């Protein structure tokens, strides 16, 4: 079939996030503005000959060296008609020679390998229930921390500076961010936001498991008691896997974190919750 691929406007991104919700990906209520701010040129939509949207993909270029592909969706009636192939090629062409990450469907790993992607590890989504916890008073609200200091800490765990994205992400409505500070320096932070179903903790970066535990408990307190709480955990981080076990969370979904043009070096054992399957 003949399709046209064009750049999305922000209003179209909101519609595509609705598709993501239909797929069971459970995006945040206010993700569109944060996502779009990361790279307004990096969101693409496929339309049929009548101008009807049939597929989408994001290809966020964080800088000249790193990008991330996500929101790869083709409507069911149009799958198997090369729509996905053309969207994927558009995203890769846009990102060029950058190192490119993605969280792919496990069943499609071999397909992605044909485009130069290599499996790094699995990210696993866990679901639990919120409960009120005491003893987290030493944590600091994210708005009280110097933004540049926070960005410097975030940069330790992400392959590129993403300050523009974080300005929107950490101050979005229906969210709360907490920071752990020790000896006058940041040693962990996290954010919880309202999603289509329940709440999601994303990201959760911490220098050790004790800090991660405190941040998790403090963030979970933000959710309505008894509400579903989700977190996406890199499987190689054994301390993170122990954390979700202690919280009696269950695995509900998994992705293949894959990279093309090299695998970035990040301290995976200090990443207790990834930011987004869509943006890395």
C-alpha positions, 0 to 999 in steps of 0.5 A, spaced: 500 500 500 502 507 498 503 511 505 506 517 506 510 518 512 511 525 515 513 529 522 508 529 527 505 535 531 504 534 538 497 533 538 498 527 533 503 525 539 497 525 544 493 521 539 499 516 538 499 515 546 492 513 546 494 507 541 500 505 546 494 505 551 490 500 547 496 496 546 497 495 553 503 499 554 500 504 559 503 511 558 503 517 563 497 521 563 501 527 561 507 524 557 506 527 550 509 534 552 515 531 555 516 526 550 515 532 544 520 536 548 526 531 547 526 532 540 520 535 536 523 533 529 523 526 532 516 523 531 513 520 525 506 518 523 504 514 517 498 516 513 494 512 507 492 515 501 486 518 504 490 521 510 488 516 515 494 515 520 496 508 520 502 507 524 507 511 528 514 511 530 519 516 535 526 517 533 529 522 539 536 525 537 538 527 544 545 529 541 550 528 535 552 521 538 545 518 541 538 517 539 532 512 542 527 509 538 520 508 541 512 508 540 513 503 534 506 502 532 502 500 526 495 499 527 493 492 526 489 492 520 495 495 516 500 490 519 504 486 514 503 491 509 511 494 509 508 500 514 512 498 519 518 497 515 518 504 512 517 507 519 523 503 521 527 505 515 525 513 516 527 512 524 534 509 522 535 514 517 533 520 521 538 518 527 544 516 522 550 514 525 548 515 532 548 509 537 541 508 537 537 504 543 530 501 543 526 497 547 523 491 542 518 486 543 522 480 545 518 476 539 522 481 534 529 480 536 531 477 530 528 482 526 531 488 529 538 484 529 537 484 521 538 492 522 544 492 526 541 491 533 544 487 538 541 485 545 544 488 551 539 485 556 532 485 558 528 490 561 522 487 566 516 491 568 513 489 575 506 491 578 505 492 585 500 495 590 501 502 593 502 502 601 503 508 606 510 507 609 514 511 614 521 513 615 523 516 608 523 523 611 530 525 609 528 525 602 528 532 598 523 534 594 525 535 587 523 542 586 528 544 592 534 541 588 539 545 583 536 543 577 543 543 574 546 538 579 540 533 578 542 533 570 549 532 572 547 526 576 542 523 571 547 524 566 551 518 569 546 513 568 544 516 561 548 516 554 546 523 553 545 530 556 537 530 556 536 536 560 531 539 556 526 533 557 527 533 564 525 540 565 518 537 563 518 530 565 520 532 573 515 537 573 509 534 570 502 534 573 500 529 577 507 527 579 512 527 584 520 527 584 524 525 590 532 526 591 536 523 596 542 527 598 548 525 602 554 529 604 551 535 600 551 531 594 546 527 590 546 520 591 539 518 588 533 520 585 526 518 582 520 520 579 513 517 580 507 519 575 500 518 574 499 513 568 493 511 564 492 505 569 495 506 576 502 510 577 509 508 574 516 510 578 520 512 572 526 513 573 529 510 579 537 511 580 541 510 586 548 509 588 546 503 592 540 499 594 539 502 601 538 509 597 533 505 592 529 502 597 528 509 601 526 512 594 521 507 592 518 507 599 517 515 598 515 515 591 510 509 592 507 514 598 504 519 593 500 514 589 493 513 592 493 507 597 491 500 594 493 503 587 497 499 582 504 501 582 509 499 576 517 500 575 521 497 569 527 494 572 533 492 568 534 484 569 542 484 570 541 489 576 540 483 582 539 489 587 533 491 583 530 484 582 531 483 590 527 490 591 521 488 587 521 481 590 521 485 597 515 489 595 511 483 592 511 485 585 509 481 579 512 481 572 507 483 567 511 485 561 518 484 558 522 488 553 529 487 549 533 493 550 537 493 544 543 497 541 545 499 534 552 502 533 555 500 540 552 499 547 553 505 551 557 504 558 552 505 564 552 503 571 546 498 570 547 496 577 545 503 580 539 503 575 533 501 579 528 503 574 528 506 567 525 512 565 521 510 559 520 504 554 519 509 549 525 514 550 530 510 554 
